[in-house]
Amino acid sequence: MATIEDFEKIDIRVGTILEASINQKARKPAYQLKIDFGEEIGIKTSSAQITQCYQEQELKGKQIIAVVNFPPRQIAEVKSEVLVLGSKSKQGIVLLKPTSEVENGDKIY
């Protein structure tokens, strides 16, 4: 079982997607995302398996929630620096997002 101390080690932040493109060489369909997490964290890259529910053009400008302090992972040719969070739903992965627009880099508690 995870403890509150375990949860407190995870840095979860809000960011805005700046760019989305197909991660061409990923084994499973995925987008390469460039996400702005504000001044403190900056712009990070992620590979996200969200192609079932989203088109590239609709992702730009969308606020998302991501873990920003996991070690980077190489996914095909993309260095995935953050883990974008979503629910695994019948229709595919649905992104988690704030219900109101907030500042990039805001911490999730």
C-alpha positions as CSV (number, residue, x, y, z in Angstrom):
1,M,0.0,0.0,0.0
2,A,1.2,3.5,-0.8
3,T,1.6,6.0,2.0
4,I,1.0,9.7,2.0
5,E,4.8,10.1,2.1
6,D,5.1,8.1,-1.1
7,F,2.5,10.4,-2.7
8,E,4.3,13.6,-1.5
9,K,7.4,12.5,-3.5
10,I,5.5,12.7,-6.8
11,D,5.5,16.2,-8.4
12,I,2.3,16.6,-10.4
13,R,1.8,19.8,-12.4
14,V,-0.4,21.5,-14.9
15,G,1.0,22.3,-18.4
16,T,-0.3,23.5,-21.7
17,I,0.4,21.5,-24.9
18,L,2.3,23.7,-27.4
19,E,2.8,21.1,-30.2
20,A,1.6,17.6,-31.0
21,S,2.8,15.3,-33.7
22,I,2.8,11.5,-34.4
23,N,5.6,9.6,-32.7
24,Q,6.4,7.8,-35.9
25,K,8.6,5.0,-34.5
26,A,6.6,4.2,-31.3
27,R,5.5,0.5,-31.1
28,K,2.0,1.6,-30.0
29,P,0.3,4.7,-31.6
30,A,1.4,7.8,-29.7
31,Y,1.9,11.5,-30.0
32,Q,5.0,13.4,-29.3
33,L,4.0,16.4,-27.2
34,K,5.8,19.6,-26.3
35,I,4.3,20.9,-23.1
36,D,4.9,24.3,-21.3
37,F,5.0,23.9,-17.5
38,G,5.8,27.6,-16.8
39,E,9.0,29.3,-15.7
40,E,10.2,26.9,-12.9
41,I,10.0,23.7,-15.0
42,G,10.0,25.0,-18.6
43,I,9.1,23.1,-21.8
44,K,9.2,19.3,-21.6
45,T,8.6,16.6,-24.1
46,S,6.3,13.5,-23.7
47,S,5.2,10.5,-25.7
48,A,1.6,9.9,-25.0
49,Q,-0.7,7.0,-26.2
50,I,-3.7,9.2,-26.6
51,T,-4.4,8.8,-30.4
52,Q,-7.7,7.0,-29.9
53,C,-9.4,10.0,-28.3
54,Y,-7.5,13.0,-29.8
55,Q,-6.5,14.4,-33.1
56,E,-3.1,16.3,-33.4
57,Q,-4.8,19.6,-34.2
58,E,-7.1,19.6,-31.2
59,L,-4.3,19.1,-28.6
60,K,-2.6,22.4,-29.1
61,G,-3.5,24.8,-26.3
62,K,-5.1,22.1,-24.2
63,Q,-4.1,22.1,-20.5
64,I,-3.1,18.7,-19.1
65,I,-1.8,17.2,-15.8
66,A,1.5,15.4,-15.7
67,V,4.1,13.9,-13.4
68,V,7.2,16.0,-13.9
69,N,9.8,14.3,-11.7
70,F,10.0,10.7,-13.0
71,P,13.3,9.9,-14.8
72,P,13.2,10.4,-18.6
73,R,12.3,7.4,-20.8
74,Q,13.3,6.9,-24.4
75,I,10.2,5.9,-26.4
76,A,11.3,5.2,-30.0
77,E,13.2,8.4,-30.9
78,V,11.4,10.6,-28.3
79,K,12.9,11.4,-24.9
80,S,9.8,11.4,-22.8
81,E,10.5,13.7,-19.9
82,V,7.1,13.8,-18.2
83,L,4.2,11.3,-17.8
84,V,0.9,12.8,-19.0
85,L,-2.0,11.5,-16.9
86,G,-5.3,10.2,-18.1
87,S,-8.0,7.7,-17.4
88,K,-8.0,4.4,-19.2
89,S,-11.6,4.4,-20.5
90,K,-13.6,2.3,-22.9
91,Q,-12.9,4.8,-25.7
92,G,-9.1,5.0,-24.9
93,I,-6.9,7.2,-22.7
94,V,-8.8,10.4,-21.8
95,L,-6.6,13.2,-20.5
96,L,-6.9,14.6,-17.0
97,K,-7.2,18.4,-17.0
98,P,-8.2,21.2,-14.6
99,T,-11.8,22.3,-14.7
100,S,-10.8,25.9,-15.0
101,E,-7.8,27.4,-16.8
102,V,-4.9,27.8,-14.3
103,E,-1.2,28.9,-14.5
104,N,1.3,26.5,-16.2
105,G,3.4,24.9,-13.5
106,D,0.6,24.9,-10.8
107,K,1.2,22.0,-8.5
108,I,-1.5,19.3,-8.0
109,Y,-2.1,18.4,-4.3
